[in-house]
């Protein structure tokens, strides 16, 4: 009795405390043939209640944009980017764009290319975003 694994091939996006987005697949026992066939659907429902799907998508797009820009700034492949973490939630907690810009400039201190365009673009993109480290109540 072989069942197709279509409902087990799900992924769950969830925010990480540092402002990133994590991905998780089904656990053992979930999905076809498992003890909890409805598990993936129900779990995804809980996530979309806590975290606005649109905000998660915006954050994921932002992180992809940041990686693309950093590969250009450091003139290297993604794997070769120096260890640095641009914490979007930390930036959102700051009072002004000037303090945000200063923080990002501090993180990019080893970059030999001009960073002003990247910093300006990043500040434009995070304007109006919500923090993801604290779940929203609906």
The first five atom37 places (N, CA, C, CB, O) and aatype in JSON, in Angstrom:
{
  "aatype": [20, 20, 20, 20, 20, 20, 20, 20, 20, 20, 20, 20, 20, 20, 20, 20, 20, 20, 20, 20, 20, 20, 20, 20, 20, 20, 20, 20, 20, 20, 20, 20, 20, 20, 20, 20, 20, 20, 20, 20, 20, 20, 20, 20, 20, 20, 20, 20, 20, 20, 20, 20, 20, 20, 20, 20, 20, 20, 20, 20, 20, 20, 20, 20, 20, 20, 20, 20, 20, 20, 20, 20, 20, 20, 20, 20, 20, 20, 20, 20, 20, 20, 20, 20, 20, 20, 20, 20, 20, 20, 20, 20, 20, 20, 20, 20, 20, 20, 20, 20, 20, 20, 20, 20, 20, 20, 20, 20, 20, 20, 20, 20, 20, 20, 20, 20, 20, 20, 20, 20, 20, 20, 20, 20, 20, 20, 20, 20, 20, 20, 20, 20, 20, 20, 20, 20, 20, 20],
  "atom_mask": [
    [1, 1, 1, 1, 1],
    [1, 1, 1, 1, 1],
    [1, 1, 1, 1, 1],
    [1, 1, 1, 1, 1],
    [1, 1, 1, 1, 1],
    [1, 1, 1, 1, 1],
    [1, 1, 1, 1, 1],
    [1, 1, 1, 1, 1],
    [1, 1, 1, 1, 1],
    [1, 1, 1, 1, 1],
    [1, 1, 1, 1, 1],
    [1, 1, 1, 1, 1],
    [1, 1, 1, 1, 1],
    [1, 1, 1, 1, 1],
    [1, 1, 1, 1, 1],
    [1, 1, 1, 1, 1],
    [1, 1, 1, 1, 1],
    [1, 1, 1, 1, 1],
    [1, 1, 1, 1, 1],
    [1, 1, 1, 1, 1],
    [1, 1, 1, 1, 1],
    [1, 1, 1, 1, 1],
    [1, 1, 1, 1, 1],
    [1, 1, 1, 1, 1],
    [1, 1, 1, 1, 1],
    [1, 1, 1, 1, 1],
    [1, 1, 1, 1, 1],
    [1, 1, 1, 1, 1],
    [1, 1, 1, 1, 1],
    [1, 1, 1, 1, 1],
    [1, 1, 1, 1, 1],
    [1, 1, 1, 1, 1],
    [1, 1, 1, 1, 1],
    [1, 1, 1, 1, 1],
    [1, 1, 1, 1, 1],
    [1, 1, 1, 1, 1],
    [1, 1, 1, 1, 1],
    [1, 1, 1, 1, 1],
    [1, 1, 1, 1, 1],
    [1, 1, 1, 1, 1],
    [1, 1, 1, 1, 1],
    [1, 1, 1, 1, 1],
    [1, 1, 1, 1, 1],
    [1, 1, 1, 1, 1],
    [1, 1, 1, 1, 1],
    [1, 1, 1, 1, 1],
    [1, 1, 1, 1, 1],
    [1, 1, 1, 1, 1],
    [1, 1, 1, 1, 1],
    [1, 1, 1, 1, 1],
    [1, 1, 1, 1, 1],
    [1, 1, 1, 1, 1],
    [1, 1, 1, 1, 1],
    [1, 1, 1, 1, 1],
    [1, 1, 1, 1, 1],
    [1, 1, 1, 1, 1],
    [1, 1, 1, 1, 1],
    [1, 1, 1, 1, 1],
    [1, 1, 1, 1, 1],
    [1, 1, 1, 1, 1],
    [1, 1, 1, 1, 1],
    [1, 1, 1, 1, 1],
    [1, 1, 1, 1, 1],
    [1, 1, 1, 1, 1],
    [1, 1, 1, 1, 1],
    [1, 1, 1, 1, 1],
    [1, 1, 1, 1, 1],
    [1, 1, 1, 1, 1],
    [1, 1, 1, 1, 1],
    [1, 1, 1, 1, 1],
    [1, 1, 1, 1, 1],
    [1, 1, 1, 1, 1],
    [1, 1, 1, 1, 1],
    [1, 1, 1, 1, 1],
    [1, 1, 1, 1, 1],
    [1, 1, 1, 1, 1],
    [1, 1, 1, 1, 1],
    [1, 1, 1, 1, 1],
    [1, 1, 1, 1, 1],
    [1, 1, 1, 1, 1],
    [1, 1, 1, 1, 1],
    [1, 1, 1, 1, 1],
    [1, 1, 1, 1, 1],
    [1, 1, 1, 1, 1],
    [1, 1, 1, 1, 1],
    [1, 1, 1, 1, 1],
    [1, 1, 1, 1, 1],
    [1, 1, 1, 1, 1],
    [1, 1, 1, 1, 1],
    [1, 1, 1, 1, 1],
    [1, 1, 1, 1, 1],
    [1, 1, 1, 1, 1],
    [1, 1, 1, 1, 1],
    [1, 1, 1, 1, 1],
    [1, 1, 1, 1, 1],
    [1, 1, 1, 1, 1],
    [1, 1, 1, 1, 1],
    [1, 1, 1, 1, 1],
    [1, 1, 1, 1, 1],
    [1, 1, 1, 1, 1],
    [1, 1, 1, 1, 1],
    [1, 1, 1, 1, 1],
    [1, 1, 1, 1, 1],
    [1, 1, 1, 1, 1],
    [1, 1, 1, 1, 1],
    [1, 1, 1, 1, 1],
    [1, 1, 1, 1, 1],
    [1, 1, 1, 1, 1],
    [1, 1, 1, 1, 1],
    [1, 1, 1, 1, 1],
    [1, 1, 1, 1, 1],
    [1, 1, 1, 1, 1],
    [1, 1, 1, 1, 1],
    [1, 1, 1, 1, 1],
    [1, 1, 1, 1, 1],
    [1, 1, 1, 1, 1],
    [1, 1, 1, 1, 1],
    [1, 1, 1, 1, 1],
    [1, 1, 1, 1, 1],
    [1, 1, 1, 1, 1],
    [1, 1, 1, 1, 1],
    [1, 1, 1, 1, 1],
    [1, 1, 1, 1, 1],
    [1, 1, 1, 1, 1],
    [1, 1, 1, 1, 1],
    [1, 1, 1, 1, 1],
    [1, 1, 1, 1, 1],
    [1, 1, 1, 1, 1],
    [1, 1, 1, 1, 1],
    [1, 1, 1, 1, 1],
    [1, 1, 1, 1, 1],
    [1, 1, 1, 1, 1],
    [1, 1, 1, 1, 1],
    [1, 1, 1, 1, 1],
    [1, 1, 1, 1, 1],
    [1, 1, 1, 1, 1],
    [1, 1, 1, 1, 1],
    [1, 1, 1, 1, 1]
  ],
  "atom_positions": [
    [[0.85, -1.19, 0.0], [0.0, 0.0, 0.0], [0.89, 1.24, 0.0], [-0.96, 0.0, 1.23], [1.34, 1.69, 1.05]],
    [[1.14, 1.78, -1.18], [2.0, 2.98, -1.23], [1.13, 4.21, -1.43], [3.06, 2.86, -2.39], [0.28, 4.26, -2.32]],
    [[1.37, 5.21, -0.58], [0.62, 6.46, -0.69], [1.53, 7.53, -1.24], [0.02, 6.88, 0.67], [2.73, 7.55, -0.96]],
    [[0.96, 8.44, -2.04], [1.74, 9.57, -2.54], [2.04, 10.49, -1.37], [0.97, 10.34, -3.66], [1.26, 10.59, -0.42]],
    [[3.19, 11.15, -1.43], [3.6, 12.0, -0.31], [3.29, 13.47, -0.54], [5.07, 11.83, -0.06], [4.03, 14.34, -0.08]],
    [[2.22, 13.76, -1.24], [1.93, 15.16, -1.56], [1.69, 16.0, -0.32], [0.73, 15.25, -2.46], [2.26, 17.09, -0.21]],
    [[0.88, 15.54, 0.63], [0.63, 16.38, 1.81], [1.8, 16.38, 2.79], [-0.64, 15.91, 2.53], [1.86, 17.23, 3.67]],
    [[2.74, 15.43, 2.63], [3.91, 15.42, 3.51], [5.01, 16.32, 2.96], [4.43, 14.0, 3.69], [5.98, 16.61, 3.66]],
    [[4.86, 16.76, 1.72], [5.89, 17.6, 1.11], [5.65, 19.08, 1.39], [5.94, 17.36, -0.4], [5.76, 19.9, 0.48]],
    [[5.32, 19.43, 2.6], [5.06, 20.82, 2.96], [6.26, 21.41, 3.66], [3.82, 20.93, 3.84], [7.11, 20.7, 4.21]],
    [[6.33, 22.7, 3.64], [7.36, 23.4, 4.41], [6.68, 24.47, 5.24], [8.45, 24.02, 3.49], [5.67, 25.04, 4.84]],
    [[7.25, 24.74, 6.37], [6.7, 25.7, 7.31], [7.71, 26.82, 7.49], [6.36, 25.04, 8.66], [8.84, 26.57, 7.92]],
    [[7.33, 28.04, 7.17], [8.19, 29.2, 7.38], [7.88, 29.76, 8.76], [8.0, 30.28, 6.27], [6.71, 29.9, 9.13]],
    [[8.92, 30.09, 9.51], [8.7, 30.71, 10.81], [9.82, 31.7, 11.09], [8.62, 29.64, 11.94], [10.95, 31.48, 10.67]],
    [[9.5, 32.78, 11.79], [10.53, 33.79, 12.07], [11.5, 33.31, 13.13], [9.89, 35.11, 12.51], [11.11, 32.63, 14.08]],
    [[12.76, 33.67, 12.97], [13.79, 33.36, 13.95], [13.97, 34.57, 14.86], [15.12, 32.98, 13.26], [13.71, 35.7, 14.45]],
    [[14.41, 34.35, 16.09], [14.58, 35.46, 17.03], [15.47, 36.57, 16.5], [15.15, 34.94, 18.31], [15.25, 37.73, 16.84]],
    [[16.45, 36.26, 15.69], [17.35, 37.27, 15.16], [16.79, 38.02, 13.97], [18.63, 36.64, 14.78], [17.47, 38.87, 13.39]],
    [[15.54, 37.72, 13.58], [14.94, 38.44, 12.48], [14.95, 37.67, 11.17], [15.64, 39.73, 12.29], [14.41, 38.16, 10.18]],
    [[15.55, 36.49, 11.13], [15.57, 35.7, 9.91], [14.3, 34.87, 9.79], [16.79, 34.8, 9.88], [13.4, 34.97, 10.61]],
    [[14.24, 34.05, 8.76], [13.11, 33.17, 8.56], [13.62, 31.75, 8.46], [12.3, 33.57, 7.29], [14.53, 31.47, 7.69]],
    [[13.03, 30.84, 9.25], [13.43, 29.44, 9.24], [12.44, 28.61, 8.43], [13.54, 28.9, 10.66], [11.32, 29.06, 8.16]],
    [[12.84, 27.41, 8.06], [12.0, 26.51, 7.27], [12.02, 25.15, 7.94], [12.48, 26.42, 5.78], [13.07, 24.68, 8.38]],
    [[10.85, 24.51, 8.03], [10.77, 23.19, 8.65], [9.86, 22.31, 7.81], [10.27, 23.28, 10.11], [8.83, 22.77, 7.31]],
    [[10.23, 21.04, 7.66], [9.4, 20.07, 6.97], [8.63, 19.25, 7.99], [10.25, 19.16, 6.08], [8.68, 19.54, 9.19]],
    [[7.91, 18.23, 7.54], [7.1, 17.43, 8.46], [7.95, 16.59, 9.4], [6.16, 16.53, 7.67], [9.03, 16.13, 9.04]],
    [[7.45, 16.4, 10.62], [8.11, 15.51, 11.58], [7.65, 14.09, 11.31], [7.8, 15.93, 13.06], [6.68, 13.88, 10.58]],
    [[8.33, 13.13, 11.89], [7.91, 11.74, 11.77], [6.53, 11.59, 12.39], [8.93, 10.79, 12.46], [6.26, 12.13, 13.47]],
    [[5.65, 10.88, 11.72], [4.3, 10.69, 12.24], [3.31, 11.68, 11.66], [4.31, 10.79, 13.74], [2.1, 11.53, 11.85]],
    [[3.79, 12.7, 10.97], [2.9, 13.65, 10.34], [2.75, 13.27, 8.87], [3.43, 15.11, 10.49], [3.65, 12.66, 8.29]],
    [[1.64, 13.62, 8.3], [1.44, 13.35, 6.88], [0.89, 11.97, 6.64], [2.73, 13.53, 6.13], [0.43, 11.32, 7.58]],
    [[0.93, 11.49, 5.38], [0.34, 10.2, 5.0], [0.91, 9.04, 5.8], [0.55, 9.95, 3.53], [2.13, 8.91, 5.96]],
    [[0.03, 8.2, 6.3], [0.46, 7.02, 7.01], [0.86, 7.32, 8.44], [1.6, 6.37, 6.29], [1.08, 6.38, 9.21]],
    [[0.96, 8.55, 8.82], [1.37, 8.92, 10.18], [0.15, 9.01, 11.08], [2.13, 10.25, 10.19], [-0.98, 8.84, 10.63]],
    [[0.41, 9.28, 12.35], [-0.67, 9.35, 13.33], [-1.48, 10.63, 13.19], [-0.1, 9.25, 14.73], [-2.57, 10.73, 13.75]],
    [[-0.97, 11.6, 12.45], [-1.59, 12.92, 12.44], [-1.68, 13.47, 11.02], [-0.8, 13.9, 13.33], [-0.92, 14.37, 10.65]],
    [[-2.59, 12.92, 10.2], [-2.7, 13.34, 8.81], [-3.07, 14.81, 8.67], [-3.72, 12.5, 8.1], [-2.68, 15.45, 7.69]],
    [[-3.81, 15.36, 9.62], [-4.23, 16.75, 9.52], [-3.17, 17.71, 10.07], [-5.54, 16.95, 10.26], [-3.34, 18.92, 9.96]],
    [[-2.11, 17.21, 10.66], [-1.09, 18.02, 11.33], [-0.52, 19.16, 10.5], [0.01, 17.15, 11.74], [-0.54, 20.3, 10.96]],
    [[-0.01, 18.9, 9.31], [0.61, 19.99, 8.54], [-0.35, 21.13, 8.25], [1.15, 19.46, 7.24], [0.03, 22.3, 8.36]],
    [[-1.58, 20.82, 7.89], [-2.55, 21.85, 7.55], [-2.87, 22.68, 8.8], [-3.85, 21.23, 6.96], [-2.89, 23.91, 8.73]],
    [[-3.12, 22.02, 9.91], [-3.46, 22.72, 11.15], [-2.28, 23.58, 11.61], [-3.85, 21.71, 12.25], [-2.48, 24.73, 12.02]],
    [[-1.07, 23.06, 11.55], [0.1, 23.83, 11.99], [0.31, 25.07, 11.12], [1.36, 22.94, 11.95], [0.61, 26.15, 11.63]],
    [[0.14, 24.94, 9.81], [0.28, 26.1, 8.93], [-0.76, 27.15, 9.26], [0.17, 25.68, 7.46], [-0.48, 28.35, 9.2]],
    [[-1.96, 26.71, 9.62], [-3.01, 27.65, 10.0], [-2.61, 28.46, 11.22], [-4.31, 26.91, 10.28], [-2.83, 29.67, 11.26]],
    [[-2.02, 27.81, 12.22], [-1.58, 28.51, 13.42], [-0.51, 29.54, 13.09], [-1.05, 27.52, 14.46], [-0.51, 30.65, 13.63]],
    [[0.4, 29.19, 12.21], [1.47, 30.12, 11.85], [0.9, 31.35, 11.17], [2.49, 29.43, 10.93], [1.33, 32.47, 11.47]],
    [[-0.05, 31.18, 10.26], [-0.58, 32.35, 9.56], [-1.43, 33.21, 10.49], [-1.41, 31.92, 8.35], [-1.62, 34.39, 10.2]],
    [[-1.94, 32.66, 11.58], [-2.64, 33.48, 12.55], [-1.63, 34.33, 13.32], [-3.47, 32.6, 13.52], [-1.85, 35.52, 13.53]],
    [[-0.52, 33.71, 13.75], [0.48, 34.42, 14.54], [1.29, 35.4, 13.69], [1.41, 33.43, 15.21], [1.57, 36.52, 14.13]],
    [[1.65, 34.99, 12.5], [2.53, 35.79, 11.66], [1.85, 36.04, 10.32], [3.9, 35.1, 11.46], [1.55, 35.1, 9.59]],
    [[1.63, 37.27, 10.02], [0.99, 37.65, 8.77], [1.82, 37.12, 7.6], [0.82, 39.19, 8.68], [3.01, 37.44, 7.48]],
    [[1.21, 36.32, 6.76], [1.91, 35.7, 5.63], [2.54, 36.75, 4.72], [0.94, 34.83, 4.83], [3.63, 36.54, 4.18]],
    [[1.87, 37.88, 4.56], [2.39, 38.96, 3.72], [3.69, 39.52, 4.32], [1.33, 40.09, 3.57], [4.64, 39.81, 3.59]],
    [[3.73, 39.67, 5.65], [4.94, 40.15, 6.31], [6.08, 39.15, 6.17], [4.66, 40.43, 7.8], [7.24, 39.53, 5.96]],
    [[5.76, 37.86, 6.3], [6.8, 36.83, 6.12], [7.38, 36.89, 4.71], [6.22, 35.42, 6.39], [8.59, 36.78, 4.53]],
    [[6.52, 37.07, 3.71], [6.95, 37.15, 2.32], [7.83, 38.37, 2.12], [5.74, 37.19, 1.36], [8.87, 38.3, 1.47]],
    [[7.41, 39.52, 2.69], [8.2, 40.75, 2.57], [9.58, 40.55, 3.21], [7.46, 41.94, 3.25], [10.59, 40.98, 2.66]],
    [[9.62, 39.88, 4.36], [10.88, 39.66, 5.06], [11.78, 38.73, 4.24], [10.64, 39.08, 6.46], [12.99, 38.97, 4.13]],
    [[11.21, 37.68, 3.69], [11.99, 36.75, 2.88], [12.55, 37.46, 1.64], [11.13, 35.55, 2.46], [13.72, 37.28, 1.29]],
    [[11.72, 38.27, 0.98], [12.18, 39.04, -0.18], [13.3, 40.0, 0.21], [11.01, 39.81, -0.83], [14.27, 40.17, -0.52]],
    [[13.15, 40.64, 1.37], [14.18, 41.56, 1.86], [15.49, 40.83, 2.09], [13.71, 42.25, 3.15], [16.55, 41.31, 1.7]],
    [[15.42, 39.67, 2.73], [16.64, 38.92, 3.01], [17.33, 38.46, 1.72], [16.33, 37.72, 3.9], [18.56, 38.45, 1.64]],
    [[16.54, 38.07, 0.72], [17.12, 37.7, -0.57], [17.79, 38.91, -1.22], [16.04, 37.11, -1.52], [18.87, 38.79, -1.81]],
    [[17.15, 40.08, -1.12], [17.72, 41.32, -1.67], [19.02, 41.67, -0.95], [16.71, 42.49, -1.53], [20.01, 42.03, -1.59]],
    [[19.03, 41.55, 0.38], [20.24, 41.84, 1.16], [21.39, 40.94, 0.71], [19.97, 41.65, 2.67], [22.5, 41.41, 0.49]],
    [[21.13, 39.64, 0.58], [22.18, 38.71, 0.14], [22.72, 39.09, -1.24], [21.64, 37.27, 0.11], [23.93, 39.08, -1.48]],
    [[21.8, 39.41, -2.15], [22.21, 39.81, -3.5], [23.1, 41.05, -3.46], [20.96, 40.07, -4.39], [24.13, 41.12, -4.13]],
    [[22.69, 42.05, -2.66], [23.46, 43.29, -2.55], [24.83, 43.05, -1.9], [22.67, 44.33, -1.75], [25.83, 43.63, -2.32]],
    [[24.85, 42.2, -0.87], [26.13, 41.93, -0.19], [27.11, 41.2, -1.11], [25.89, 41.09, 1.08], [28.32, 41.45, -1.04]],
    [[26.6, 40.31, -1.97], [27.51, 39.64, -2.91], [28.11, 40.65, -3.88], [26.76, 38.53, -3.69], [29.25, 40.5, -4.3]],
    [[27.33, 41.68, -4.23], [27.87, 42.74, -5.1], [28.87, 43.62, -4.34], [26.73, 43.61, -5.65], [29.94, 43.93, -4.85]],
    [[28.49, 44.01, -3.13], [29.37, 44.9, -2.35], [30.72, 44.25, -2.04], [28.68, 45.29, -1.04], [31.76, 44.89, -2.12]],
    [[30.67, 42.96, -1.69], [31.91, 42.26, -1.35], [32.53, 41.57, -2.56], [31.65, 41.23, -0.25], [33.59, 40.95, -2.45]],
    [[31.87, 41.68, -3.71], [32.37, 41.12, -4.95], [32.75, 39.65, -4.8], [33.58, 41.92, -5.43], [33.85, 39.23, -5.13]],
    [[31.79, 38.87, -4.28], [32.06, 37.45, -4.03], [30.76, 36.66, -4.09], [32.76, 37.25, -2.67], [29.68, 37.22, -4.26]],
    [[30.89, 35.34, -3.95], [29.73, 34.46, -3.91], [29.1, 34.53, -2.51], [30.13, 32.99, -4.26], [29.74, 34.96, -1.56]],
    [[27.84, 34.11, -2.42], [27.11, 34.16, -1.15], [27.87, 33.46, -0.02], [25.74, 33.51, -1.32], [27.89, 33.96, 1.11]],
    [[28.48, 32.32, -0.31], [29.2, 31.55, 0.71], [30.44, 32.28, 1.22], [29.6, 30.19, 0.16], [30.93, 32.0, 2.31]],
    [[30.94, 33.23, 0.42], [32.19, 33.91, 0.76], [31.98, 35.26, 1.45], [33.01, 34.11, -0.48], [32.95, 35.94, 1.8]],
    [[30.72, 35.66, 1.65], [30.45, 36.93, 2.33], [30.98, 36.83, 3.75], [28.9, 37.27, 2.32], [30.76, 35.83, 4.43]],
    [[31.7, 37.86, 4.21], [32.2, 37.81, 5.59], [31.06, 37.65, 6.6], [33.0, 39.09, 5.91], [29.92, 38.05, 6.34]],
    [[31.38, 37.06, 7.75], [30.39, 36.87, 8.81], [29.84, 38.22, 9.25], [31.01, 36.11, 10.01], [30.56, 39.01, 9.86]],
    [[28.59, 38.48, 8.97], [27.94, 39.67, 9.49], [26.45, 39.41, 9.5], [28.28, 40.94, 8.65], [25.92, 38.69, 8.66]],
    [[25.78, 40.0, 10.48], [24.35, 39.77, 10.6], [23.63, 41.1, 10.65], [24.03, 38.93, 11.86], [23.8, 41.89, 11.58]],
    [[22.83, 41.34, 9.63], [22.0, 42.54, 9.61], [20.66, 42.14, 10.19], [21.86, 43.14, 8.13], [19.84, 41.51, 9.52]],
    [[20.44, 42.51, 11.44], [19.23, 42.13, 12.17], [18.15, 43.18, 11.9], [19.52, 42.0, 13.7], [18.19, 44.28, 12.45]],
    [[17.2, 42.82, 11.06], [16.14, 43.75, 10.66], [15.31, 44.19, 11.87], [15.24, 43.1, 9.6], [14.95, 45.36, 11.97]],
    [[15.01, 43.27, 12.77], [14.24, 43.63, 13.96], [15.0, 44.64, 14.83], [13.9, 42.38, 14.79], [14.4, 45.56, 15.39]],
    [[16.3, 44.47, 14.93], [17.13, 45.43, 15.67], [17.03, 46.81, 15.02], [18.62, 44.96, 15.73], [16.88, 47.82, 15.71]],
    [[17.12, 46.85, 13.7], [17.01, 48.12, 12.99], [15.63, 48.75, 13.19], [17.28, 47.92, 11.48], [15.52, 49.97, 13.37]],
    [[14.59, 47.93, 13.17], [13.23, 48.46, 13.36], [13.03, 49.02, 14.76], [12.2, 47.36, 13.09], [12.21, 49.92, 14.96]],
    [[13.77, 48.51, 15.73], [13.68, 49.01, 17.11], [14.32, 50.38, 17.28], [14.33, 48.03, 18.06], [14.01, 51.1, 18.23]],
    [[15.21, 50.75, 16.36], [15.92, 52.02, 16.49], [14.99, 53.19, 16.17], [17.15, 52.05, 15.56], [14.06, 53.08, 15.37]],
    [[15.28, 54.33, 16.81], [14.39, 55.49, 16.72], [14.44, 56.2, 15.37], [14.75, 56.46, 17.8], [13.39, 56.6, 14.85]],
    [[15.63, 56.36, 14.78], [15.75, 57.18, 13.57], [16.49, 56.44, 12.47], [16.45, 58.49, 13.88], [17.2, 55.47, 12.71]],
    [[16.31, 56.94, 11.24], [17.05, 56.39, 10.1], [18.55, 56.64, 10.27], [16.56, 56.99, 8.78], [19.36, 55.84, 9.81]],
    [[18.91, 57.75, 10.91], [20.34, 58.04, 11.13], [20.99, 56.97, 12.0], [20.51, 59.42, 11.78], [22.11, 56.54, 11.71]],
    [[20.31, 56.54, 13.06], [20.9, 55.49, 13.91], [20.92, 54.15, 13.19], [20.12, 55.36, 15.24], [21.85, 53.37, 13.36]],
    [[19.89, 53.89, 12.39], [19.86, 52.65, 11.6], [21.02, 52.64, 10.61], [18.5, 52.49, 10.85], [21.74, 51.65, 10.48]],
    [[21.2, 53.76, 9.9], [22.26, 53.87, 8.91], [23.63, 53.7, 9.57], [22.19, 55.23, 8.18], [24.51, 53.02, 9.03]],
    [[23.81, 54.31, 10.73], [25.09, 54.2, 11.45], [25.36, 52.75, 11.83], [25.09, 55.1, 12.71], [26.5, 52.29, 11.74]],
    [[24.33, 52.03, 12.26], [24.48, 50.62, 12.66], [24.89, 49.77, 11.44], [23.17, 50.07, 13.28], [25.8, 48.94, 11.54]],
    [[24.22, 49.96, 10.32], [24.55, 49.16, 9.13], [25.95, 49.51, 8.64], [23.5, 49.41, 8.0], [26.7, 48.62, 8.24]],
    [[26.3, 50.78, 8.66], [27.64, 51.21, 8.25], [28.7, 50.55, 9.13], [27.76, 52.76, 8.31], [29.75, 50.14, 8.65]],
    [[28.41, 50.46, 10.42], [29.3, 49.8, 11.39], [29.48, 48.32, 11.02], [28.74, 49.93, 12.84], [30.59, 47.78, 11.1]],
    [[28.39, 47.66, 10.61], [28.45, 46.24, 10.23], [29.26, 46.04, 8.94], [27.03, 45.68, 10.05], [29.89, 45.0, 8.75]],
    [[29.23, 47.04, 8.07], [29.91, 46.92, 6.77], [31.29, 47.58, 6.77], [29.05, 47.55, 5.68], [31.81, 47.94, 5.72]],
    [[31.88, 47.72, 7.94], [33.16, 48.44, 8.07], [34.27, 47.84, 7.2], [33.59, 48.45, 9.53], [35.17, 48.56, 6.77]],
    [[34.23, 46.54, 6.95], [35.28, 45.88, 6.15], [35.04, 45.96, 4.65], [35.38, 44.44, 6.56], [35.87, 45.51, 3.87]],
    [[33.92, 46.53, 4.23], [33.59, 46.6, 2.81], [34.36, 47.76, 2.16], [32.06, 46.78, 2.61], [34.29, 48.9, 2.63]],
    [[35.08, 47.44, 1.09], [35.88, 48.48, 0.43], [35.1, 49.27, -0.61], [37.09, 47.85, -0.23], [35.57, 50.32, -1.06]],
    [[33.92, 48.78, -1.01], [33.1, 49.51, -1.98], [32.18, 50.49, -1.25], [32.25, 48.52, -2.85], [31.91, 50.31, -0.06]],
    [[31.7, 51.52, -1.94], [30.76, 52.47, -1.31], [29.48, 51.75, -0.87], [30.42, 53.63, -2.28], [28.91, 50.97, -1.63]],
    [[29.03, 52.03, 0.36], [27.87, 51.33, 0.91], [26.62, 52.22, 1.01], [28.21, 50.78, 2.27], [25.56, 51.75, 1.42]],
    [[26.75, 53.49, 0.66], [25.64, 54.44, 0.86], [24.38, 54.03, 0.12], [26.06, 55.83, 0.41], [23.29, 54.11, 0.68]],
    [[24.49, 53.58, -1.13], [23.32, 53.19, -1.92], [22.64, 51.97, -1.29], [23.73, 52.87, -3.39], [21.41, 51.89, -1.23]],
    [[23.45, 51.02, -0.82], [22.89, 49.83, -0.15], [22.14, 50.24, 1.12], [24.0, 48.81, 0.18], [21.02, 49.79, 1.35]],
    [[22.77, 51.07, 1.93], [22.16, 51.49, 3.2], [20.85, 52.24, 2.94], [23.13, 52.37, 4.0], [19.85, 52.0, 3.6]],
    [[20.88, 53.15, 1.98], [19.69, 53.92, 1.63], [18.57, 52.99, 1.14], [20.03, 54.97, 0.55], [17.42, 53.14, 1.55]],
    [[18.91, 52.04, 0.27], [17.93, 51.08, -0.24], [17.36, 50.22, 0.87], [18.56, 50.2, -1.3], [16.16, 49.95, 0.89]],
    [[18.22, 49.78, 1.8], [17.77, 48.94, 2.91], [16.79, 49.72, 3.79], [18.98, 48.46, 3.74], [15.75, 49.2, 4.18]],
    [[17.13, 50.96, 4.1], [16.25, 51.78, 4.95], [14.9, 52.02, 4.26], [16.92, 53.13, 5.28], [13.85, 52.01, 4.92]],
    [[14.92, 52.22, 2.95], [13.66, 52.38, 2.21], [12.81, 51.1, 2.29], [13.94, 52.73, 0.73], [11.59, 51.17, 2.46]],
    [[13.47, 49.95, 2.17], [12.75, 48.68, 2.15], [12.17, 48.31, 3.52], [13.67, 47.57, 1.67], [11.1, 47.7, 3.58]],
    [[12.86, 48.67, 4.61], [12.34, 48.28, 5.93], [11.3, 49.27, 6.47], [13.48, 48.15, 6.93], [10.58, 48.97, 7.42]],
    [[11.22, 50.43, 5.86], [10.24, 51.43, 6.31], [8.84, 50.83, 6.22], [10.34, 52.74, 5.45], [8.42, 50.36, 5.16]],
    [[8.12, 50.85, 7.33], [6.76, 50.32, 7.36], [6.67, 48.82, 7.65], [6.1, 50.59, 6.06], [5.57, 48.29, 7.8]],
    [[7.82, 48.14, 7.74], [7.78, 46.71, 8.07], [7.48, 46.52, 9.55], [9.12, 46.02, 7.7], [7.68, 47.42, 10.36]],
    [[7.0, 45.34, 9.88], [6.73, 44.99, 11.27], [7.8, 44.03, 11.76], [5.33, 44.37, 11.42], [8.37, 43.26, 10.99]],
    [[8.05, 44.09, 13.07], [8.97, 43.11, 13.66], [8.34, 41.73, 13.59], [9.3, 43.49, 15.13], [7.13, 41.59, 13.72]],
    [[9.17, 40.71, 13.39], [8.65, 39.34, 13.33], [8.98, 38.55, 14.58], [9.2, 38.63, 12.12], [8.46, 37.45, 14.74]],
    [[9.82, 39.06, 15.46], [10.21, 38.26, 16.61], [9.1, 38.16, 17.65], [11.45, 38.85, 17.24], [9.14, 37.26, 18.48]],
    [[8.12, 39.04, 17.62], [6.98, 38.96, 18.52], [5.73, 38.67, 17.7], [6.81, 40.28, 19.34], [5.35, 39.48, 16.85]],
    [[5.09, 37.51, 17.93], [3.91, 37.17, 17.14], [2.81, 38.2, 17.31], [3.4, 35.8, 17.52], [2.6, 38.76, 18.39]],
    [[2.09, 38.44, 16.2], [0.96, 39.36, 16.23], [-0.24, 38.65, 16.8], [0.66, 39.91, 14.83], [-0.41, 37.45, 16.6]],
    [[-1.07, 39.36, 17.51], [-2.35, 38.8, 17.97], [-3.43, 39.31, 17.03], [-2.66, 39.21, 19.47], [-3.53, 40.51, 16.77]],
    [[-4.24, 38.39, 16.53], [-5.32, 38.82, 15.61], [-6.65, 38.68, 16.29], [-5.31, 38.0, 14.31], [-7.69, 38.99, 15.69]]
  ]
}
